[in-house]
């Protein structure tokens, strides 16, 4: 006997090893057996339906992205339109100031410095609503008719006529009774809203 002091049979280590070996591989075998039973192969119809669902989800996602892009573009167009309206209003007011300087006030030389201000050889001119405050006094506009220290002047397109004679506008140049004046300002030809009144 190999182990005289113990009553252990000779094959005990082998049996233990074999039992340990079996216990090691039992979960693997269990996994393999359950894995085989859990596999499922789609039928042609199931595969087609699955593909159709995936395609529909993709199309829905693309349509949503397209709608979001359209909304962003619309917001951008609205912002640009508001910005353009703002700049158009500034340009219109600057043009009205230039027309007032040359056609009504009859300055020899002037420059528009903003939508509500200008400078001439006589001094500064400011606008508040329909009133123009000048070194000569206050002029008031009602539609296309102006009243002030020089009398009354009416504007019709490029013509300004009234008690101080007739003035013709050609761009930034104004001609009155053979004399000319020049007003530096924005390019206003045929853009003033006064012309449409």
Buried (B, 14 or more C-beta within 10 A) or exposed (E): EEEEEEEEEEEEEEEEEEEEEEEEEEEEEEEEEEEEEEEEEEEEEEEEEEEEEEEEEEEEEEEEEEEEEEEEEEEEEEEEEEEEEEEEEEBBBBBBBBBBBBBBBBBBBBBBBEBBBBBBEBEEBEBEEEEBBBEBEEBEBEEBBBBBEBEEBBBEEBEBBBEBEEBBBEEBEBBBEEEEBBBBBBEBEEBBEBBEE
